[in-house]
Amino acid sequence: MADGLRVSKNGQLFARNLDWNLVKLFLGIVRSGGISTAARALNKQQPTISAGLKRLEDHVGAKLFVRTARGVALTPAARSFLKSAEEIEVLISGLPGEVARTSANLQGLVTVRVISDLVAPEFDQAMVAFHQINPDVEIRLDIAPWRDVVLSVKDGSADIGIACDAVASPELCYRPLMREWQQLYCGRGHPAFGKGISEPEIAADETFVLTGKDEPAELTGFRRRYGLGERAGASAETLYEVKRLIQIGIGIGFLPTAVAAEAVEAGELWPMLDPAILPTYHVFLITRDAKLSAPARALLDMTDSNLKPEGPGYSAGHIEP
């Protein structure tokens, strides 16, 4: 373990008694942004997460999280433990790949269903690494609205889903992959292009391009709060088409900031709202862990090993209660 962290009077005793599930719980709290969100992501009750954290703190002999005026912060001990926990995770997550390299190659099909225009470099890297180790496994990538992604994992027609979810299903497992922010954009011909607007309700009478079934619940709630989108000029089920309709001037509309970034850089779209008020949500890797095939499990493990707390959705040090 890192210097300065009093884990035990006897390192061998600590290693023998430490439960790896507690280390995963610690990483889940850091990466999901808090105790309550970790409970949803790990499909556990909040008291279970709190009790597990207390057990881990007893093992390491140090407080890992403290309350501050800004919420909850990682202690110096937690920062030291985080580095070691990540190293342990990488070693454990890499075991399936090491086994695969020394045994018969995996074969079969992994079906992955994702929301449209997903920007997730960690998952892309995982697929490349997985394919290099398991060239005989076919990865089938399907695009669907987020509700359909969740249903397909539930009914077994997809091995892995990547989507947001308004209410966590008890039979599914959720691993935070990234965080998305939704911004309101206009095209080059709009009067607000280059300026933006001071308050969201100013756009209540505007013509909107809507995202249909693929709209996250958090965005739906934001729109309704400010009366946005009551006048629909167009709609589309993929974000690519929504972006195109906004660019050509059919109306204004919401897009994930990562999806719109290239068009903003090219001067084809303009963000209209203050970034501080944007609706945001987690995008999860969604699975039924007990039903995963060997190839699907190997791909999931490879993805887990690529996820780092410095990635999207992580805010170093400060997390919500």
Beta strands, then each sheet from edge to edge (+ up, - down):
strand 1: 65-68
strand 2: 71-74
strand 3: 108-114
strand 4: 137-143
strand 5: 160-163
strand 6: 173-187
strand 7: 207-210
strand 8: 231-235
strand 9: 253-256
strand 10: 269-271
strand 11: 280-287
strand 12: 318-319
sheet 1: 1+ 2- 12+
sheet 2: 4+ 3+ 5+ 11- 6+ 9-
sheet 3: 4+ 3+ 5+ 11- 6+ 10-
sheet 4: 7+ 8+
end
